[in-house]
Amino acid sequence: GETGPSGGQKLDTLAQPYNTPLKQPKNAGCEDAGVIRERHIKRARSKAVFRPLQTVLCELQSPLEKSYRNSLYCCDAFAQVDDVLTSSYCKNRWCPICNRIRTAITINFYGPVLTSWPAPHFVTLTRKTVPVESLSDTYANSLSVFNRVKRAMRYSRTAPLKLVALRKTECTYNAGDSRYHLHYHVITATGEMAYRLRDGWVSRHPPELCSPQAQDVRPADGRSLKELLKYATKMVVKGKDARRRYVPPEALDNIFQALRGKRLLQPIGFQVPHEVLDEEDFDTTG
């Protein structure tokens, strides 16, 4: 018996052991059996909720099929070694369990950095939605514009300003017109950085592609970092009747293919250990 839970391949060929690159505090472990049990019940519920969607993704014959199947086996079984429970994790962006772990790691790391900034601001940079065939080009163009704004701020002749920020790329699907909305959430170190970033973003887009009213700048609060890190795309949305529904699997697959191999979380103007960057964004697409 070295088959997976459903009789397929070995579990260790489908989901790889998870080892966090960050040192955990000595009191990170929890000896309360009830708390441990509740945590694993929540993970089981999350797998049960998303398994139908992940199963459909596996059946799309997508270039990401191997990774989608990998996620079906994520955290399926636990092994106890002494007092430690270990499991296997897929680390894919569409996996709710791995996303929660990734979010917790990055919040613990970036939280102290952002709270040390003098006046952090939360910025949303958007542009017009696009059809699926333009999604990859939109990603490349948006990144190019952002980098041009950053350079213009730093090398301004009148008021040079180095941008210090944390940027997250997000892409959502609009079922009404079957278009995609790729945008940035950014936390900057000061308000001046935020407003100059917004103005530079707007000025480098044609008016028909980027509305000044659609951009948003506000002081960052305790929820801003969680908002920045929570997902790359919404997999479940609320309809007009307030019921929660899956985003169409075909649309999700288009998004995940467009973002494949792209770094979604990017520190700007400050350094972090290389292993933290690798932990945030990678796909086990083998």
Disulfide bonds with the S-S distance in Angstrom:
none
